[in-house]
Amino acid sequence: MSRQRKTAAVLRLLRVEDLELVSRSPGVAAATLTNGRDAEELENDRLNEKIANLEANHPLAHRRLKP
């Protein structure tokens, strides 16, 4: 299975599509897709944490520009 097809399947899972339905489409085991989804969610959590840390340490984080 190509990386592109795996990515597409994991994205479908992240949009809360049914695991069994998604796993039948590309013909890959549900456990493989679940592992990919979990890895993607972990990466998203790490990125969100990094963003929060950067924003908290930014000296102008509390200021907002007026429209």
C-alpha positions in Angstrom: 0.0 0.0 0.0 1.4 3.4 -1.0 2.1 6.1 1.6 -0.4 8.3 -0.2 -3.2 5.7 0.2 -2.3 5.1 3.9 -2.4 8.9 4.5 -5.8 9.2 2.8 -7.2 6.3 5.0 -5.8 7.8 8.2 -7.3 11.2 7.3 -10.7 9.5 6.8 -10.4 8.1 10.3 -9.5 11.4 11.8 -12.8 12.7 10.3 -14.5 10.1 12.4 -15.4 7.7 9.6 -16.1 4.1 10.5 -12.9 2.1 11.0 -14.3 -1.1 9.4 -15.5 0.8 6.4 -12.2 2.7 5.9 -10.2 -0.5 6.4 -12.2 -2.4 3.7 -11.7 0.4 1.1 -7.8 0.2 0.8 -7.7 -3.4 1.9 -5.5 -2.9 4.9 -6.0 -4.2 8.4 -7.9 -2.1 10.9 -5.1 -2.4 13.4 -2.7 -0.8 10.9 -5.0 2.1 10.3 -5.6 2.6 14.1 -1.8 2.7 14.7 -1.5 5.3 11.9 -4.4 7.4 13.3 -2.9 7.2 16.8 0.5 8.3 15.5 -1.1 11.3 13.7 -3.1 12.3 16.8 0.1 12.2 18.9 1.9 14.4 16.3 -0.9 16.9 16.4 -0.8 16.9 20.2 2.9 17.6 20.1 2.5 20.4 17.6 -0.3 22.0 19.6 1.8 21.9 22.7 4.8 23.5 20.9 2.5 26.3 19.6 1.1 26.9 23.1 4.6 27.1 24.5 5.7 29.5 21.8 2.7 31.7 22.3 3.1 31.7 26.0 6.8 32.8 25.8 6.1 35.4 23.2 6.4 38.9 24.8 3.4 40.3 22.9 1.2 37.2 23.2 -1.3 39.1 25.4 -1.7 41.9 22.9 -4.1 41.7 19.9 -4.2 44.0 17.0 -7.4 45.9 16.6 -9.2 45.4 13.3 
